[in-house]
Amino acid sequence: MADRRDEYNSLRQELLDHQNRRMSILGLALTASAALFATGVQLKNPLLPLLALLLLYLARIQVVQTHSAIQRIASYIRIVLEKDNPDLNWETGSFKIRYDAIHDQTKGIANISPLRPVDLFLLACSLVAIALASLIAIISPMQTSPSQPTPAWPPVVSFVVTGATTLIWVLAWAWYGRKVDELEKMDFDEREANYWKEFKANVSEIKASQ
């Protein structure tokens, strides 16, 4: 039992580390994006907001993957450690709250998952990046003067690059959105739970045969 307690505490600490890592990734991405926005405006270069768009998309992937790792650990704790120990209930209770918040609206429970708000925030920042790149591509050629930087690219090139990048981003964002939906609707949790149930049964069979 002591070993189980140690494993439980270790995994709970790993969950906290993943949560902190998720916030660090988000903070770094937003800081770098803000710098790219400001520099893009100053240099009249639409490429810099588009680089921020790529950075925000990569941050989304990292946040989602980190969230997946959190849910995997939480499923292991819930199925393997807490199920047979009535003194350990946190992940089981957390799962029940999230499940009821999504699937049983009559209980009026708020969804405690932070993934959707973070995803929407990254979406808003990405739309700002697209709008800023488009504005630079449109307005910069009209504002050139000897005392101001000239546009980094010819207007036609700016329009083509901005439009193509935006289209690729829309397709990529929608495609990866399936992963976000799986986590948000707890489909990922159910698959992980089934895996750990099979894992637990196999381990029990191996130990029984020894």
C-alpha positions as CSV (number, residue, x, y, z in Angstrom):
1,M,0.0,0.0,0.0
2,A,2.9,2.4,0.7
3,D,4.2,1.8,-2.8
4,R,0.8,2.7,-4.2
5,R,0.7,5.9,-2.2
6,D,4.1,6.9,-3.4
7,E,3.1,6.2,-7.0
8,Y,-0.1,8.2,-6.5
9,N,1.7,11.2,-5.0
10,S,4.4,11.0,-7.8
11,L,1.7,11.0,-10.5
12,R,-0.2,13.8,-8.9
13,Q,3.0,15.9,-8.9
14,E,3.6,15.0,-12.5
15,L,0.1,16.3,-13.3
16,L,0.9,19.6,-11.6
17,D,4.1,19.8,-13.6
18,H,2.2,19.3,-16.8
19,Q,-0.3,22.0,-15.9
20,N,2.5,24.5,-15.1
21,R,4.2,23.5,-18.4
22,R,1.0,24.2,-20.3
23,M,0.8,27.7,-18.9
24,S,4.5,28.4,-19.6
25,I,4.0,27.4,-23.2
26,L,1.0,29.7,-23.5
27,G,2.8,32.6,-21.9
28,L,5.9,32.2,-24.1
29,A,3.8,32.0,-27.3
30,L,1.8,35.1,-26.4
31,T,4.8,37.1,-25.5
32,A,6.7,36.2,-28.7
33,S,3.5,36.8,-30.8
34,A,3.1,40.3,-29.3
35,A,6.7,41.1,-30.2
36,L,6.2,39.9,-33.7
37,F,3.0,42.0,-34.0
38,A,4.8,45.1,-32.9
39,T,7.8,44.5,-35.1
40,G,5.7,43.7,-38.1
41,V,3.8,47.0,-37.8
42,Q,7.1,48.9,-37.4
43,L,8.8,47.3,-40.3
44,K,5.6,47.1,-42.5
45,N,6.3,43.4,-42.9
46,P,3.3,41.1,-43.1
47,L,5.5,38.0,-42.7
48,L,6.1,38.7,-39.0
49,P,2.4,38.5,-38.0
50,L,2.2,35.3,-40.1
51,L,5.1,33.9,-38.2
52,A,3.2,34.7,-35.1
53,L,0.2,32.8,-36.6
54,L,2.5,29.7,-37.0
55,L,3.8,30.1,-33.5
56,L,0.3,30.3,-32.1
57,Y,-0.7,27.1,-34.0
58,L,2.3,25.3,-32.6
59,A,1.4,26.5,-29.1
60,R,-2.1,25.1,-29.6
61,I,-0.6,21.7,-30.5
62,Q,1.7,21.7,-27.5
63,V,-1.2,22.8,-25.2
64,V,-3.4,20.0,-26.5
65,Q,-0.7,17.4,-26.3
66,T,0.1,18.4,-22.7
67,H,-3.6,18.2,-21.9
68,S,-3.7,14.7,-23.4
69,A,-0.8,13.7,-21.2
70,I,-2.7,15.1,-18.2
71,Q,-5.8,13.1,-19.0
72,R,-3.7,9.9,-19.6
73,I,-2.2,10.2,-16.1
74,A,-5.5,11.1,-14.6
75,S,-7.2,8.0,-16.2
76,Y,-4.4,5.8,-14.9
77,I,-4.8,7.2,-11.4
78,R,-8.6,6.8,-11.6
79,I,-8.7,3.2,-13.0
80,V,-5.6,1.6,-11.6
81,L,-5.0,3.3,-8.3
82,E,-8.2,4.8,-7.0
83,K,-10.7,2.1,-8.1
84,D,-9.5,-0.3,-5.4
85,N,-8.7,2.2,-2.8
86,P,-11.6,4.1,-1.2
87,D,-9.3,6.6,0.5
88,L,-8.2,8.0,-2.9
89,N,-11.0,9.7,-4.8
90,W,-9.8,13.0,-6.4
91,E,-9.4,11.9,-10.0
92,T,-12.6,9.8,-9.8
93,G,-14.5,12.8,-8.5
94,S,-13.0,15.2,-11.0
95,F,-13.9,12.8,-13.9
96,K,-17.5,12.6,-12.6
97,I,-17.8,16.4,-12.3
98,R,-16.5,16.9,-15.9
99,Y,-18.6,14.2,-17.3
100,D,-21.8,15.5,-15.7
101,A,-21.0,19.0,-16.8
102,I,-20.8,17.9,-20.4
103,H,-23.4,15.1,-20.6
104,D,-25.9,15.9,-17.9
105,Q,-26.9,19.6,-18.2
106,T,-29.7,19.2,-15.7
107,K,-27.3,19.2,-12.8
108,G,-26.0,22.7,-13.7
109,I,-22.4,21.9,-13.1
110,A,-19.8,24.1,-14.8
111,N,-17.2,22.5,-16.9
112,I,-13.9,22.8,-15.1
113,S,-11.8,21.8,-18.1
114,P,-9.5,24.7,-19.1
115,L,-8.9,23.5,-22.7
116,R,-11.7,25.1,-24.5
117,P,-11.2,28.7,-23.1
118,V,-7.4,28.4,-23.9
119,D,-8.2,27.1,-27.4
120,L,-10.6,30.0,-28.0
121,F,-8.1,32.5,-26.8
122,L,-5.4,31.1,-29.1
123,L,-8.0,31.3,-31.9
124,A,-8.7,35.0,-31.1
125,C,-5.0,35.8,-31.1
126,S,-4.6,34.0,-34.5
127,L,-7.4,36.0,-36.0
128,V,-5.6,39.1,-34.8
129,A,-2.4,37.9,-36.5
130,I,-4.3,37.4,-39.8
131,A,-6.1,40.7,-39.6
132,L,-2.8,42.5,-38.8
133,A,-0.9,40.8,-41.7
134,S,-3.8,41.7,-44.1
135,L,-3.8,45.4,-43.0
136,I,-0.1,45.7,-43.4
137,A,-0.4,44.2,-46.9
138,I,-3.1,46.6,-47.8
139,I,-2.2,49.8,-46.1
140,S,1.6,49.8,-46.2
141,P,2.0,50.5,-49.9
142,M,-0.2,53.6,-49.5
143,Q,1.9,55.1,-46.7
144,T,5.4,55.0,-48.0
145,S,7.5,58.1,-47.6
146,P,11.2,58.9,-47.5
147,S,11.0,58.9,-43.7
148,Q,9.2,55.6,-43.3
149,P,10.3,52.0,-44.1
150,T,9.2,50.7,-47.4
151,P,7.0,47.6,-47.6
152,A,9.0,44.4,-47.2
153,W,7.3,42.9,-50.3
154,P,5.4,44.1,-53.4
155,P,1.7,44.4,-52.7
156,V,0.7,41.5,-55.0
157,V,3.2,39.2,-53.2
158,S,1.9,40.3,-49.8
159,F,-1.7,39.6,-50.8
160,V,-0.8,36.1,-52.2
161,V,1.3,35.1,-49.3
162,T,-1.2,36.3,-46.7
163,G,-4.1,34.7,-48.5
164,A,-2.3,31.4,-49.0
165,T,-1.1,31.3,-45.4
166,T,-4.6,32.1,-44.1
167,L,-6.2,29.3,-46.1
168,I,-3.6,26.8,-44.9
169,W,-4.2,27.9,-41.3
170,V,-7.9,27.6,-41.6
171,L,-7.6,24.0,-42.9
172,A,-5.0,23.1,-40.3
173,W,-7.0,24.6,-37.5
174,A,-10.2,22.8,-38.5
175,W,-8.3,19.5,-38.9
176,Y,-6.7,19.6,-35.5
177,G,-9.9,20.8,-34.0
178,R,-11.0,17.2,-34.0
179,K,-8.4,16.4,-31.4
180,V,-9.7,19.3,-29.2
181,D,-13.2,18.0,-29.6
182,E,-12.2,14.5,-28.5
183,L,-10.6,15.9,-25.3
184,E,-13.4,18.4,-24.7
185,K,-16.2,15.8,-25.1
186,M,-14.2,13.3,-23.0
187,D,-14.0,10.7,-25.9
188,F,-10.2,10.6,-25.2
189,D,-10.9,9.9,-21.5
190,E,-13.1,6.9,-22.3
191,R,-10.6,5.4,-24.7
192,E,-7.8,5.8,-22.1
193,A,-10.0,4.3,-19.4
194,N,-10.7,1.2,-21.5
195,Y,-7.0,0.8,-22.2
196,W,-6.1,1.0,-18.5
197,K,-8.9,-1.5,-17.6
198,E,-7.4,-4.0,-20.1
199,F,-4.0,-3.2,-18.8
200,K,-5.1,-3.8,-15.2
201,A,-6.8,-7.0,-16.1
202,N,-3.7,-8.3,-17.9
203,V,-1.4,-7.4,-15.0
204,S,-3.8,-9.2,-12.6
205,E,-3.7,-12.3,-14.9
206,I,0.1,-12.3,-15.1
207,K,0.4,-12.0,-11.3
208,A,-2.2,-14.8,-10.7
209,S,-0.3,-17.1,-13.0
210,Q,3.1,-16.6,-11.2
